[in-house]
Amino acid sequence: MPQTLVEDDIGQGRLVAAATSEWAVPLEIRLYRDSELLGKAANAFWNTAVGG
């Protein structure tokens, strides 16, 4: 799971790693968007996803 989503649960001890850090998998998420106008819902999603 992304660290930012579980930081509080890890800090409170409600969630723990199931294995050592050598089992951790780096993750990179990329979002791509068509340059055309996509409509209100798609633009709202995009703005939320990129923090805008």
C-alpha positions in Angstrom: 0.0 0.0 0.0 1.2 3.5 -0.6 2.9 4.9 2.6 0.9 8.1 2.6 -2.3 6.1 2.9 -1.3 4.0 5.9 1.1 6.3 7.9 -1.4 6.9 10.7 -2.3 3.2 11.0 1.4 2.3 11.1 2.1 5.0 13.7 -0.7 3.8 15.9 0.4 0.2 15.6 -2.8 -0.9 13.9 -0.9 -2.0 10.8 2.5 -3.7 10.6 4.7 -4.9 7.8 4.3 -8.6 7.0 8.0 -8.9 6.1 11.3 -7.2 6.3 12.0 -4.1 4.2 13.9 -6.2 1.6 10.4 -7.3 0.4 9.3 -3.7 -0.1 8.4 -3.0 -3.7 9.0 0.6 -5.1 5.9 2.0 -6.8 5.5 4.8 -9.2 2.1 5.9 -10.4 1.8 7.9 -13.6 -1.3 9.5 -14.9 -1.8 10.4 -18.5 -4.6 12.5 -19.9 -5.9 13.3 -23.4 -5.3 16.9 -24.3 -8.9 17.2 -25.5 -11.6 18.5 -23.1 -13.1 15.5 -21.3 -16.1 16.9 -19.5 -16.8 18.1 -15.9 -16.4 14.7 -14.2 -13.1 13.8 -15.9 -11.7 17.3 -15.3 -12.7 17.1 -11.6 -11.0 13.7 -11.3 -7.9 15.0 -12.9 -7.7 18.1 -10.7 -8.1 15.9 -7.6 -5.5 13.4 -8.8 -2.8 16.0 -9.5 -3.6 18.0 -6.4 -5.0 21.0 -8.3 
